[in-house]
């Protein structure tokens, strides 16, 4: 059902794994009456739950787990289809069982751009080399031409890192995985590369002395547990551009945010003329680019890690005639703490201009009918550039990883290398802007961007962000993470019901359209019966399988949404912790 803004009451008729029909019922009709009216059918009563379409994950990579483990975790979170990217580090011939459907994406480089498609469903290209085994693509024009001829969607990682700063963030990026663990890193405690904001100059120094705080309609910083600064960090709340609610309003609970539809009305009433909510968004994103919170925190934490210095030795005043040399000065320096164990150091060397430059370069090459989907981006300014171009180019889209809509820099403690990822988790102000972009339809879809890096390669023992491999373990947790964040500021049931439908579009309908999956993505007649039976208002503590426990940042987090059952092509694949292997390899978009 894609034409309704709110959940509807009805019956889904399923036959041979396909949705044959949908019968809408009057809300006044009781369950017993409905069961009696359609007694000739075998009706399963899920009236106590919500039914959503199965999730489609467009960004997932298998590394140190089996297909069985990965697809089980995906299925338990409502994912019925995964688009898998080839492994970076741990390539093996795994033939284990599949519990949800899987398709493949082909990594396109300058060397294989003309080769056969190998039954893939999409092309993906990196503008920079992400690891030792994967090469980059420089000829984007040819890729777009080939994809247009073969009717293939193109996924692009647009990051164009500065080599010097990338070395400071991940100096072992092009080393083999086994060399990351114990290899000593150069330059671990002398300086960090991003001493000033990348691309900034002092030309715009004639600013107001006290600029207005950026207004956000998203979450409030001090009401979210994950926004609390770690105890061993410097709190820079006065630097972060976040609007905090008045203390008088906080006493009664969370301040209710203004939803996007209401903003449109308020903006029109407040501003006469052509100024729109998108102009307001552009202004706030531009202001956020001047936010040097991360750089300040990185520099401050660098000084904190320098250790304390004490001076000893007395220089007594002697008679002028003696002219004796004063006794020597003794300097005692406490042991230094490597600031490469601090996430802000890593982030300071991953500026948002990396994303923006690559996005702008790709956008210059596309025409109005080109199908391009941007992945692995997390900066509001980069996503906003895509939004601006999408006004004239309707076939471009972008996604955001679900963890980036749940965590931000203030969620990350010192040495917590579980969060090392490309794209990086950015500031709280960028986090709020991402939510605004999502609500205003600038972000098309949400993926997991799941990568399981085993604990040894995550440098959990040393806490070194330079040694740790990139990747966040997040599969099967995106729906609950996003839904839980929505539940924090919104209290009205009507608004929450509206977002239940929008979540289905972000996780199911839009990914299916991007990939061209004709039979998936919504609860509609003629499509596969990929269904989630769940209770969105049930609170649960996040649990994951044994392989994920040490590296998954969601472990122990209380989130909304309990998945009860999941159907894959009409087959009951998950039932309250019990699994049924019914996944297949998908090589044809119509299958």
C-alpha positions as CSV (number, residue, x, y, z in Angstrom):
1,X,0.0,0.0,0.0
2,X,1.9,3.0,-1.2
3,X,-0.9,5.5,-1.5
4,X,-1.8,5.9,2.2
5,X,-0.1,8.1,4.7
6,X,-1.2,6.0,7.6
7,X,-1.5,2.3,8.4
8,X,-4.8,0.7,7.2
9,X,-7.0,-2.1,8.5
10,X,-7.4,-5.0,6.2
11,X,-6.7,-8.5,5.0
12,X,-3.8,-9.6,2.8
13,X,-4.6,-12.6,0.5
14,X,-1.4,-14.6,-0.2
15,X,-1.2,-17.5,-2.7
16,X,2.0,-19.2,-3.9
17,X,4.2,-16.6,-2.2
18,X,2.6,-13.7,-4.0
19,X,0.1,-11.1,-2.8
20,X,-3.1,-11.9,-4.7
21,X,-5.3,-9.2,-3.3
22,X,-5.7,-6.7,-0.4
23,X,-9.1,-6.2,1.2
24,X,-9.5,-3.0,3.2
25,X,-11.9,-3.3,6.1
26,X,-13.9,-0.7,8.0
27,X,-12.3,0.1,11.3
28,X,-15.7,-0.5,13.0
29,X,-15.6,-4.1,11.9
30,X,-14.5,-6.4,14.8
31,X,-12.0,-9.2,14.4
32,X,-14.5,-11.8,15.1
33,X,-16.9,-10.4,12.4
34,X,-14.1,-10.3,9.9
35,X,-13.1,-13.9,10.7
36,X,-16.7,-14.9,10.2
37,X,-17.2,-13.0,7.0
38,X,-14.1,-14.5,5.4
39,X,-14.4,-17.9,7.0
40,X,-13.7,-19.7,3.7
41,X,-10.1,-18.5,3.9
42,X,-7.4,-19.7,6.3
43,X,-7.0,-16.4,8.2
44,X,-4.1,-15.7,10.6
45,X,-5.0,-13.1,13.2
46,X,-2.3,-10.5,13.5
47,X,-4.6,-7.8,14.7
48,X,-2.4,-7.0,17.7
49,X,0.5,-6.2,15.4
50,X,1.5,-4.0,12.5
51,X,2.4,-5.5,9.1
52,X,5.2,-3.8,7.1
53,X,6.9,-4.8,3.9
54,X,10.2,-6.6,4.3
55,X,13.3,-4.4,4.4
56,X,15.7,-4.2,1.4
57,X,19.3,-3.5,2.4
58,X,21.3,-2.0,-0.4
59,X,24.6,-1.7,1.4
60,X,26.0,-4.8,3.2
61,X,29.4,-6.5,3.1
62,X,30.2,-10.0,4.5
63,X,33.6,-10.2,6.1
64,X,34.3,-12.4,9.2
65,X,30.9,-14.2,9.4
66,X,29.1,-16.9,7.4
67,X,26.1,-16.2,5.1
68,X,24.1,-18.2,7.6
69,X,25.0,-15.8,10.5
70,X,24.6,-12.7,8.4
71,X,21.2,-13.6,6.9
72,X,19.9,-14.8,10.3
73,X,20.8,-11.5,11.9
74,X,19.2,-9.6,8.9
75,X,16.0,-11.6,9.0
76,X,15.5,-11.2,12.8
77,X,15.5,-7.4,12.1
78,X,12.9,-7.6,9.3
79,X,15.3,-7.6,6.3
80,X,14.1,-9.9,3.5
81,X,16.6,-8.9,0.8
82,X,20.3,-8.0,0.9
83,X,22.4,-6.5,-1.8
84,X,25.9,-7.8,-1.0
85,X,29.1,-6.1,-1.9
86,X,32.3,-8.3,-2.4
87,X,34.5,-8.7,0.6
88,X,37.5,-6.4,1.2
89,X,39.5,-8.5,3.6
90,X,38.2,-12.1,4.1
91,X,37.3,-13.6,0.8
92,X,36.2,-17.2,1.1
93,X,34.0,-19.7,-0.6
94,X,31.1,-19.8,1.9
95,X,28.3,-22.2,1.0
96,X,26.2,-21.9,4.2
97,X,22.4,-21.6,4.2
98,X,20.6,-18.4,3.3
99,X,17.8,-17.2,5.5
100,X,16.8,-14.2,3.4
101,X,17.3,-13.4,-0.3
102,X,20.6,-12.1,-1.5
103,X,21.7,-10.2,-4.7
104,X,25.2,-9.1,-5.7
105,X,26.7,-5.8,-6.7
106,X,29.7,-5.6,-9.0
107,X,32.7,-3.4,-8.0
108,X,33.7,-1.6,-11.2
109,X,37.2,-0.4,-11.7
110,X,39.2,0.9,-14.7
111,X,40.4,-2.7,-15.3
112,X,37.0,-4.5,-15.5
113,X,34.6,-1.9,-16.8
114,X,34.1,-3.8,-20.0
115,X,33.9,-7.3,-18.5
116,X,30.8,-9.5,-18.1
117,X,28.3,-8.6,-15.4
118,X,28.5,-12.0,-13.6
119,X,24.8,-11.9,-12.7
120,X,25.0,-8.7,-10.7
121,X,22.0,-6.4,-10.0
122,X,24.0,-3.1,-9.9
123,X,27.4,-1.6,-10.5
124,X,29.4,0.1,-7.7
125,X,32.5,2.3,-8.0
126,X,34.9,3.9,-5.6
127,X,36.5,7.2,-6.6
128,X,39.4,6.3,-4.2
129,X,41.0,3.0,-3.4
130,X,39.2,1.7,-0.2
131,X,41.6,-1.2,0.5
132,X,44.4,-3.3,-0.9
133,X,42.1,-5.6,-2.8
134,X,39.8,-3.1,-4.4
135,X,40.9,-0.6,-7.0
136,X,39.3,2.8,-7.7
137,X,37.6,4.1,-10.8
138,X,38.7,7.2,-12.7
139,X,36.7,6.9,-15.9
140,X,33.2,7.7,-14.5
141,X,32.0,8.8,-18.0
142,X,32.5,5.3,-19.4
143,X,30.8,3.7,-16.4
144,X,27.7,5.8,-16.9
145,X,27.7,4.9,-20.6
146,X,28.0,1.2,-20.0
147,X,25.4,1.3,-17.3
148,X,23.0,3.2,-19.5
149,X,23.4,0.6,-22.3
150,X,22.9,-2.4,-19.9
151,X,20.2,-0.7,-17.9
152,X,22.1,-1.1,-14.7
153,X,21.8,1.2,-11.6
154,X,25.1,2.8,-10.6
155,X,26.1,3.1,-7.0
156,X,29.0,5.5,-6.3
157,X,31.1,6.1,-3.2
158,X,32.0,9.8,-4.0
159,X,34.7,10.3,-1.3
160,X,37.9,11.9,-2.6
161,X,40.2,12.0,0.4
162,X,43.2,14.2,0.9
163,X,46.2,11.7,0.9
164,X,47.9,13.4,3.9
165,X,44.8,13.5,6.0
166,X,43.7,10.0,5.0
167,X,47.1,8.7,6.1
168,X,46.6,10.3,9.5
169,X,43.2,8.8,9.9
170,X,44.0,5.3,8.5
171,X,47.7,4.9,7.7
172,X,47.3,1.1,7.3
173,X,44.3,1.3,4.9
174,X,46.2,-0.4,2.0
175,X,47.9,-2.9,4.2
176,X,46.6,-6.5,4.4
177,X,44.1,-7.2,7.2
178,X,46.6,-9.3,9.2
179,X,49.1,-6.5,9.2
180,X,46.8,-4.1,11.0
181,X,46.9,-5.7,14.4
182,X,50.4,-5.2,15.6
183,X,52.0,-2.9,13.1
184,X,53.4,0.2,14.7
185,X,51.9,3.4,13.3
186,X,54.0,6.4,12.3
187,X,53.2,9.8,13.7
188,X,51.1,8.6,16.6
189,X,51.6,11.5,19.0
190,X,53.0,14.6,17.5
191,X,50.3,16.4,15.6
192,X,47.1,16.0,13.8
193,X,46.7,17.0,10.2
194,X,43.5,18.9,10.3
195,X,44.7,21.9,12.3
196,X,42.2,24.1,10.6
197,X,39.0,23.3,8.8
198,X,39.7,21.8,5.4
199,X,39.2,24.3,2.6
200,X,38.6,27.2,5.1
201,X,40.3,30.6,4.7
202,X,40.0,33.8,6.6
203,X,38.2,35.6,3.8
204,X,34.9,35.4,5.5
205,X,36.1,36.7,8.8
206,X,33.7,39.6,8.8
207,X,31.0,37.7,10.6
208,X,28.7,38.7,13.3
209,X,30.2,38.6,16.8
210,X,27.5,36.4,18.1
211,X,25.9,34.4,15.3
212,X,22.5,32.9,16.0
213,X,22.4,29.3,17.0
214,X,21.3,27.1,14.2
215,X,17.6,26.2,14.7
216,X,16.8,22.5,14.5
217,X,13.5,20.8,14.3
218,X,15.0,17.4,15.2
219,X,16.2,16.0,18.5
220,X,17.2,17.8,21.6
221,X,20.8,17.2,22.7
222,X,20.4,16.8,26.5
223,X,17.3,14.5,26.3
224,X,19.0,11.7,24.4
225,X,21.1,9.3,26.4
226,X,23.5,8.7,23.5
227,X,24.2,12.4,23.3
228,X,25.9,12.6,26.7
229,X,29.6,13.5,26.4
230,X,31.9,10.8,27.8
231,X,33.3,11.6,31.2
232,X,36.9,11.8,30.0
233,X,36.1,14.3,27.2
234,X,35.9,18.0,27.2
235,X,32.3,19.2,26.8
236,X,31.9,21.9,24.2
237,X,28.2,22.5,24.4
238,X,28.8,26.1,23.9
239,X,30.4,25.4,20.5
240,X,27.8,23.0,19.1
241,X,25.1,24.7,17.1
242,X,22.1,23.1,18.8
243,X,18.9,24.7,19.9
244,X,18.0,23.6,23.4
245,X,14.4,23.9,24.7
246,X,13.6,26.4,27.5
247,X,13.9,25.0,31.0
248,X,10.3,25.9,31.6
249,X,9.3,23.5,28.8
250,X,11.7,20.8,29.8
251,X,10.1,20.4,33.2
252,X,7.1,18.7,31.7
253,X,9.1,16.4,29.4
254,X,10.4,16.5,25.9
255,X,9.5,19.4,23.7
256,X,7.3,18.4,20.8
257,X,9.2,19.0,17.5
258,X,7.5,20.6,14.5
259,X,7.0,18.0,11.8
260,X,7.9,18.8,8.2
261,X,4.3,19.3,7.0
262,X,3.8,21.9,9.8
263,X,7.0,23.7,9.0
264,X,5.8,24.4,5.5
265,X,2.8,26.2,6.8
266,X,4.8,28.1,9.5
267,X,7.5,29.1,7.0
268,X,4.9,30.5,4.6
269,X,3.2,32.5,7.3
270,X,6.4,33.8,8.7
271,X,8.3,34.7,5.6
272,X,6.5,36.5,2.8
273,X,7.7,36.1,-0.7
274,X,9.6,33.2,-2.3
275,X,11.7,32.0,0.7
276,X,11.0,28.3,1.4
277,X,11.9,25.7,3.9
278,X,14.6,24.5,1.6
279,X,16.2,28.0,1.6
280,X,16.1,27.8,5.4
281,X,17.7,24.4,5.3
282,X,20.4,25.6,2.9
283,X,21.2,28.5,5.3
284,X,21.4,26.2,8.3
285,X,23.7,23.8,6.5
286,X,25.9,26.6,5.4
287,X,26.2,27.8,9.0
288,X,27.0,24.3,10.1
289,X,30.0,24.3,7.8
290,X,31.5,27.0,10.0
291,X,31.0,24.9,13.0
292,X,34.5,23.9,14.2
293,X,33.4,21.8,17.2
294,X,35.2,18.7,16.1
295,X,38.4,20.5,15.4
296,X,38.3,22.3,18.8
297,X,37.6,19.0,20.6
298,X,40.4,17.3,18.7
299,X,42.9,20.0,19.6
300,X,41.7,20.2,23.2
301,X,41.9,16.5,23.7
302,X,45.4,16.5,22.2
303,X,46.5,18.9,24.9
304,X,44.9,16.8,27.5
305,X,46.9,13.8,26.3
306,X,50.2,15.7,26.5
307,X,50.6,15.0,30.2
308,X,51.5,17.4,33.0
309,X,54.8,19.2,33.4
310,X,56.4,20.2,36.7
311,X,59.4,22.3,37.4
312,X,61.9,22.0,40.3
313,X,65.1,23.7,41.3
314,X,65.6,27.0,43.1
315,X,67.5,29.9,41.9
316,X,68.6,31.9,45.0
317,X,69.6,35.4,44.4
318,X,73.4,35.7,45.0
319,X,75.5,38.7,45.6
320,X,76.2,40.6,42.4
321,X,79.9,40.2,42.8
322,X,79.8,36.4,42.9
323,X,78.0,36.0,39.5
324,X,77.5,32.3,40.1
325,X,75.4,30.3,37.6
326,X,72.0,29.3,39.0
327,X,71.3,25.6,39.6
328,X,69.9,23.6,36.7
329,X,66.1,23.5,36.0
330,X,64.6,20.0,36.2
331,X,61.5,19.3,34.0
332,X,59.4,16.3,34.8
333,X,56.8,15.3,32.2
334,X,54.0,12.9,33.0
335,X,53.5,10.0,30.5
336,X,51.7,11.1,27.4
337,X,48.4,9.6,26.2
338,X,48.2,8.9,22.4
339,X,45.5,11.1,21.1
340,X,45.1,8.6,18.2
341,X,42.9,6.7,20.7
342,X,40.4,9.6,20.6
343,X,37.6,9.5,18.0
344,X,37.8,13.3,17.5
345,X,41.3,12.9,16.1
346,X,40.1,10.4,13.6
347,X,37.1,12.6,12.6
348,X,39.2,15.8,12.3
349,X,41.1,14.0,9.5
350,X,37.9,13.1,7.7
351,X,36.4,16.4,6.7
352,X,33.0,16.6,4.9
353,X,34.7,18.3,1.9
354,X,35.9,14.8,0.9
355,X,32.3,13.9,0.2
356,X,31.3,17.2,-1.3
357,X,34.1,17.4,-3.8
358,X,33.4,13.9,-5.2
359,X,29.7,14.5,-5.3
360,X,30.1,17.7,-7.2
361,X,32.5,16.0,-9.7
362,X,30.0,13.2,-10.4
363,X,27.0,15.6,-10.7
364,X,28.9,17.5,-13.4
365,X,29.1,14.3,-15.5
366,X,25.5,13.1,-15.4
367,X,22.6,14.0,-17.6
368,X,18.9,14.2,-16.7
369,X,18.2,10.5,-17.4
370,X,21.2,9.0,-15.6
371,X,20.5,6.7,-12.8
372,X,23.0,7.3,-10.0
373,X,22.7,6.3,-6.3
374,X,25.3,7.8,-3.9
375,X,26.4,5.6,-1.0
376,X,28.8,5.9,2.0
377,X,28.1,9.6,2.8
378,X,27.3,11.1,6.1
379,X,27.7,14.9,5.7
380,X,24.6,17.2,5.5
381,X,26.4,19.5,3.0
382,X,27.1,16.6,0.6
383,X,23.5,15.2,0.8
384,X,22.1,18.7,0.3
385,X,24.1,19.1,-2.9
386,X,22.5,16.0,-4.2
387,X,19.1,17.3,-3.2
388,X,19.6,20.5,-5.0
389,X,20.6,18.7,-8.2
390,X,17.7,16.2,-7.9
391,X,15.3,19.1,-8.5
392,X,16.2,18.9,-12.2
393,X,17.6,15.3,-12.3
394,X,14.9,13.1,-10.9
395,X,16.9,9.8,-11.3
396,X,19.7,10.6,-8.7
397,X,19.3,9.4,-5.1
398,X,21.3,8.9,-2.0
399,X,21.1,6.9,1.2
400,X,22.2,7.2,4.8
401,X,23.4,4.3,7.1
402,X,20.9,3.6,9.9
403,X,23.6,3.8,12.6
404,X,24.3,7.4,11.6
405,X,20.7,8.3,12.5
406,X,21.2,6.9,16.0
407,X,24.8,7.7,17.0
408,X,27.0,10.8,16.6
409,X,30.3,12.0,18.0
410,X,28.9,12.6,21.5
411,X,27.9,8.9,21.6
412,X,31.5,7.7,21.1
413,X,33.9,7.2,24.1
414,X,37.6,7.2,24.0
415,X,39.2,4.1,22.5
416,X,35.7,2.8,21.3
417,X,37.0,1.7,17.9
418,X,33.7,-0.1,17.2
419,X,32.6,3.2,15.7
420,X,35.4,3.6,13.2
421,X,33.7,3.8,9.8
422,X,33.7,5.4,6.4
423,X,31.7,7.5,6.2
424,X,32.4,8.6,9.8
425,X,29.9,9.5,12.5
426,X,29.8,13.3,12.6
427,X,28.8,16.0,15.1
428,X,25.5,16.3,16.9
429,X,24.6,19.3,14.7
430,X,25.3,17.4,11.5
431,X,23.2,14.5,13.1
432,X,20.2,16.9,13.5
433,X,20.6,18.2,9.9
434,X,20.6,14.6,8.6
435,X,17.2,14.1,10.3
436,X,15.9,17.3,8.7
437,X,17.1,16.1,5.3
438,X,15.5,12.8,5.8
439,X,12.1,14.3,6.8
440,X,12.3,16.7,3.8
441,X,12.8,13.8,1.3
442,X,16.4,14.8,0.5
443,X,17.6,11.3,1.6
444,X,16.0,8.6,-0.5
445,X,16.7,5.4,1.5
446,X,18.3,3.9,4.6
447,X,20.7,1.0,4.6
448,X,22.7,-0.8,7.3
449,X,26.1,-0.4,5.7
450,X,26.9,-3.5,7.8
451,X,30.5,-4.8,8.0
452,X,31.6,-7.3,10.6
453,X,35.2,-6.7,11.6
454,X,36.4,-9.3,14.1
455,X,37.6,-7.9,17.5
456,X,41.3,-8.4,16.8
457,X,41.1,-6.3,13.6
458,X,39.0,-3.7,15.4
459,X,41.9,-3.0,17.8
460,X,39.6,-3.3,20.8
461,X,42.6,-4.1,23.0
462,X,44.6,-1.1,22.1
463,X,41.8,1.4,21.3
464,X,43.8,2.8,18.3
465,X,41.6,4.3,15.6
466,X,44.6,4.2,13.3
467,X,45.0,0.4,13.5
468,X,41.3,-0.5,13.5
469,X,39.7,-1.5,10.3
470,X,36.6,0.4,9.0
471,X,33.2,-1.1,9.5
472,X,30.2,-1.1,11.9
473,X,28.3,-4.2,12.8
474,X,24.7,-3.1,12.3
475,X,22.7,-5.6,10.3
476,X,19.1,-6.3,11.4
477,X,19.0,-3.3,13.7
478,X,18.3,-0.4,11.4
479,X,14.5,-0.5,11.6
480,X,14.5,-0.4,15.5
481,X,17.3,2.3,15.6
482,X,15.5,4.7,13.3
483,X,12.1,4.1,14.8
484,X,13.5,4.5,18.3
485,X,15.0,7.9,17.4
486,X,11.7,9.1,16.0
487,X,10.0,8.1,19.2
488,X,12.2,10.3,21.3
489,X,10.7,13.7,20.4
490,X,7.3,12.7,19.0
491,X,4.6,11.8,21.4
492,X,1.4,12.1,19.3
493,X,0.1,8.7,18.0
494,X,-1.1,10.3,14.8
495,X,2.4,11.5,13.9
496,X,4.0,8.2,14.9
497,X,1.5,6.3,12.7
498,X,2.5,8.6,9.8
499,X,6.1,7.8,10.3
500,X,5.4,4.0,10.3
501,X,4.5,4.5,6.7
502,X,7.4,6.7,5.9
503,X,9.8,4.2,7.4
504,X,8.5,1.6,5.0
505,X,9.3,3.9,2.2
506,X,12.9,4.5,3.4
507,X,13.7,0.9,4.1
508,X,11.6,-0.9,1.4
509,X,9.8,1.0,-1.3
510,X,12.6,3.4,-2.3
511,X,15.4,0.7,-2.2
512,X,13.3,-1.5,-4.5
513,X,12.8,1.3,-7.0
514,X,16.5,2.3,-6.9
515,X,17.6,-1.3,-7.6
516,X,14.7,-2.0,-10.0
517,X,13.2,-4.9,-8.1
518,X,9.8,-5.2,-9.7
519,X,8.3,-7.7,-7.2
520,X,9.4,-6.2,-3.9
521,X,9.3,-3.1,-1.7
522,X,5.6,-2.7,-0.8
523,X,2.5,-4.6,0.3
524,X,0.8,-4.5,-3.1
525,X,-1.1,-6.8,-5.3
526,X,1.2,-8.9,-7.6
527,X,4.3,-8.5,-5.4
528,X,6.1,-11.0,-3.2
529,X,4.7,-11.6,0.3
530,X,7.8,-10.2,2.0
531,X,6.2,-9.2,5.3
532,X,7.2,-8.1,8.8
533,X,4.8,-8.8,11.7
534,X,6.0,-6.5,14.5
535,X,5.0,-4.5,17.6
536,X,6.5,-1.0,17.1
537,X,5.6,0.2,20.6
538,X,7.3,-2.6,22.5
539,X,10.6,-1.7,24.2
540,X,13.4,-4.3,24.0
541,X,17.0,-4.4,25.0
542,X,19.2,-5.1,21.9
543,X,20.7,-8.6,21.8
544,X,22.9,-10.0,19.0
545,X,24.4,-13.3,18.1
546,X,27.7,-14.4,19.7
547,X,29.9,-13.3,16.7
548,X,28.6,-9.8,17.0
549,X,28.6,-9.1,20.7
550,X,32.0,-7.6,21.1
551,X,31.9,-5.3,18.1
552,X,28.2,-4.2,17.7
553,X,27.7,-0.7,19.2
554,X,23.9,-1.4,19.6
555,X,24.4,-4.1,22.3
556,X,22.5,-3.3,25.5
557,X,20.7,-0.3,23.9
558,X,17.0,-0.2,24.7
559,X,15.0,0.4,21.5
560,X,11.4,0.4,20.3
561,X,10.2,-2.3,18.0
562,X,9.9,-6.1,18.5
563,X,9.9,-8.3,15.4
564,X,7.6,-11.3,15.9
565,X,7.5,-13.0,12.5
566,X,9.0,-12.4,9.1
567,X,7.7,-13.9,5.8
568,X,10.0,-14.3,2.8
569,X,8.1,-14.8,-0.4
570,X,5.2,-16.1,1.6
571,X,7.3,-18.5,3.7
572,X,7.4,-18.1,7.4
573,X,11.2,-17.6,7.8
574,X,11.4,-16.2,11.3
575,X,9.0,-16.8,14.2
576,X,10.0,-15.4,17.6
577,X,13.6,-16.6,17.5
578,X,13.1,-19.6,15.4
579,X,14.5,-19.6,11.8
580,X,13.6,-21.4,8.6
581,X,16.1,-21.4,5.8
582,X,14.3,-20.2,2.7
583,X,16.6,-17.6,1.2
584,X,17.8,-17.7,-2.5
585,X,20.3,-16.1,-4.7
586,X,18.6,-13.4,-6.9
587,X,20.2,-12.9,-10.3
588,X,17.2,-11.4,-12.1
589,X,15.5,-8.3,-10.9
590,X,12.1,-9.7,-11.9
591,X,12.6,-12.8,-9.7
